[in-house]
Amino acid sequence: MMKMNRFLSKILLTIALMAAVSPVTASEYYGLNAGAPVYGGNIFVTPTQAAKFAETGTNSLRINFRLDPQGGNTTWNSTILAQYDQVIANANAAGIEVLGLFSNETAINGSGQGTWNTDPNGNGTNSYVNSFVSNATMLANRYKNTIKTWEVWNEPNAWTNPNYANDPGNAGGTYILPKNYARLLANTYTSMNSSNLFSQYGVSLVSGGLFAHDIGGSFTHSMDYMQQVYSQPAIWNSFLSTTGRKYPWDDFGYHMYIKQGETVTAANLNSYLNQVRSVQATNQDTSDVMITEWGWQVVNNNTQTFQKNQMATAYNLFESKDYISGTYWYQWTDDVTGNWGLVDINGNKRLSYYEFQTRNANAEPDPEPLPGDLDGSGAVGQNDLNRVLARWGTNVTAGDWFLGDPNGDGFVGQGDLSIVLAAWGNVAPPVTAVPEPASIALLSLGIVGVAIAARRRRKAA
């Protein structure tokens, strides 16, 4: 009897711990910023380039859905949409998912910042916001089967003019007034929700990555700006009554550019992240954090070793935080903004490339949500077949089902094709809600086994 009591006690203790601790593990998701996918009328995420991304082991790219005035496209016409169709197809064929980014370049309306920072009716709405929402909804609908996560805006608090508060129309950067940004977020969600993108297609939103930095002797954790976004009761009360949600985002976007010329420590990083969590808690924002940009340059005294070591320190900390849902290194290659790349401008791999590759290689493979569903869309179809055909006859790491190897033998071939064809058209059942702790305790009396499904890696974008 005593042994039985001890046995039951262990079961109840285990279940109590399950109820108290989030089942989400530390970030398993090592994403990458790809750079401009379309520029000057040219596609830069080609099949060859997508294959190079995949060689790092990453399974997610953050793609900016920008209009391309340099290529003559200032509206989402058939030409530029076809180019983005190809970008997404190239990424998916390489086994890579996409975190989509709706940036300030997703809409071109009026004078840009001079238009998006007007507030003629005092409620944060203007012609730019309306245009942005319309374009974002159209794109999310177009890619609803392939892109499941969208980030809304890029660095809404980033300005270059110190007088930004008094002259927001000429703030520089991507600064948007907090009220206008709150309105843009709320209206984007509401518009997308009217197309059932969240309930039927599993789409989710990430708030725009806030620009947190200590560059040039200044310092900002950016949460003062976000507090102004939270402090818009007219917008959020109306949003709650309409949608039943407090805020539109499922993940909180954040960018970290700190200690660019000196060794970063876990304490340095924690000082920023702790501030994020504190302000979130104050405003009853329970969303996880997605770090959609972060990085260090190789410049001046910053060597390749410096960049690699900074990356390793940050990853070690991020992986220890169960609330960090994903990370996206900035970026693949050097460009006009600096030498941030895993590879240099000539394509030479830096030491950080191998650190990034190692992190991906050591990541636990995600559980396959549905046999044959290689892209994680919740249904088996053409995109899954494309993943098998893209790597037909090649070896992959055993267990990397999302690379076209659903049978897990480390080789993409007939066995994998048969699984996809046999499951063609199958759809995953809806996710069952997690029971409340009291319910778990009751279920424990008759429990035989417990299976916990790990959350799929994220995607913005």
Sequence and secondary structure as in RCSB ss.txt:
>XXXX:A:sequence
MMKMNRFLSKILLTIALMAAVSPVTASEYYGLNAGAPVYGGNIFVTPTQAAKFAETGTNSLRINFRLDPQGGNTT
WNSTILAQYDQVIANANAAGIEVLGLFSNETAINGSGQGTWNTDPNGNGTNSYVNSFVSNATMLANRYKNTIKTW
EVWNEPNAWTNPNYANDPGNAGGTYILPKNYARLLANTYTSMNSSNLFSQYGVSLVSGGLFAHDIGGSFTHSMDY
MQQVYSQPAIWNSFLSTTGRKYPWDDFGYHMYIKQGETVTAANLNSYLNQVRSVQATNQDTSDVMITEWGWQVVN
NNTQTFQKNQMATAYNLFESKDYISGTYWYQWTDDVTGNWGLVDINGNKRLSYYEFQTRNANAEPDPEPLPGDLD
GSGAVGQNDLNRVLARWGTNVTAGDWFLGDPNGDGFVGQGDLSIVLAAWGNVAPPVTAVPEPASIALLSLGIVGV
AIAARRRRKAA
>XXXX:A:secstr
 HHHHHHHHHHHHHHHHHHHS S  S   EEEE   SEETTEE S HHHHHHHHHTT  EEEEE   BGGGTB S
  HHHHHHHHHHHHHHHHTT EEEEEE GGG   TTTHHHHT  TTSSS  HHHHHHHHHHHHHHHHTTTT  EE
EEEE TT  S TTTTT GGG  TT   HHHHHHHHHHHHHHHHTTTTTTTT  EEEEEEEEEE GGG  B SHHH
HHHHH  HHHHHHHHHHHS S S SEEEEEEE  SSS   HHHHHHHHHHHHHHHHHTT   EEEEEEE     T
T  HHHHHHHHHHHHHHHHT TTEEEEEES SB BTTBS  SB TT  B HHHHHHHHHHHHS     SSTT TT
 SSB SHHHHHHHHHTTT B  TT GGGT TT SSB SHHHHHHHHHTTT B         HHHHHHHGGG    
           
